[in-house]
């Protein structure tokens, strides 16, 4: 290619490189988080080729399922991000037992008693009527009132026993890791929020640094262009600029962990410097969206270990039927027969599980307990060792940063061609 005489037009190279550096980094960050759902098409035969492709290529969203398109890297790894969020973050801030204790079992029991008393009265009546319709109809008003009075008397003790027993067995009943994994899989937008809100300034730095670093590297490419005097210099420099800008930006965010002095300057990873501020943002999301009282209650009642939770509550509720009936209990057992009496006990125990947990969905109670939990999480996160703290955001980039850097290199190559066309056209 014959190049026309070059003069002041070379000054356009750093400007164009800076603009392209900004754009490539902006695109790279967007591709990290969006789109939340996969957008693309099925490619016949691609799935059969996957085993033959390099491992890095197989990791690109959609490829493993034989589709060509894109999904944000973070939401496409929602399950894995949930697992990492617990391993690299939440588990370092406390144990399941500590989380449960911060929610305050005594306060939980108090709220359940206050909110579920009427429902438990109705439940006992409903089960007795269903299992032995005539029994409740024939019972004198004094007997009915006595049963309800004993329910009111026994309910606080029963609920307190349940809350305490759950706490004693919380590690067998609750699986925080799977709870988070399942939630991230259901709500991939929540995964984005965790990283975007906690690392908002660092993500903006990556984008803005594309312009500054790109401009600097663009200026350095001018003498190369003049010295080598070949058309391919600018496209190749574009690759280097796209690669280096993303590489430097990502490294500067996290490294060095500890402050290092270089003359009058002190260097430390940008994210590390913001530990106190970022801790506030991270623990706010964790306490208000993830480790909430309602989420923990739902996991206990419907999660992978829910059978054990329900059995534990049933075992605690069955004796309460005997307590509620009091002195008339033996007479009721005789009147109904052992099978029907046991059916009444089982019915109250089984259906009472739902009544015991329903009050835990109360928004006001959740705000109260979540605020206490957040305070504990924040105080612990803000003093984490820098290496442990950095891993909380680092996980968003660690395995897939090669893809961001690669995207930067590809877009940088395109930018190099744009530079070449502009410079040679002026």
Protein Blocks (a to p, Z undefined) as FASTA:
>chain_A
ZZdddfklmmmmmmmmmmmmmmmmmmmmmmmmmcfbdcddddehklmmmmmpcfklmmpg
hjlnopacdddfklmmmmmmmmmmmmmmmmmnocfklmmmmnommlmmmmmmmmmmmmmm
mmmmmmmmmmmmmlmmmpcfklmmmmmmmmmmmmmmmmmmmmmmmmmmmmmmpcfklmmm
mmmmmmmmlmmmmmmmmmmmmmmmmmmmmmmmmmmmmmmmmmmmmmnopaklmmmmmmmm
mmmmmmmmmmmmmpcfbdcdehjbccddfklmmmmmmmmmmmmmmmmmmmpmklmmmmmm
mmmklmmmmmmmmmmmmmmmmmmnmmmlmmmmmmnopklmmmmmmmmmmmmmmmmmmmmm
pmklmmmmmmmmmmmmmmmmmmgcfklmmmmmmmmmmmmmmmmmmmmmmmmmmmmmmmmm
mmmmZZ
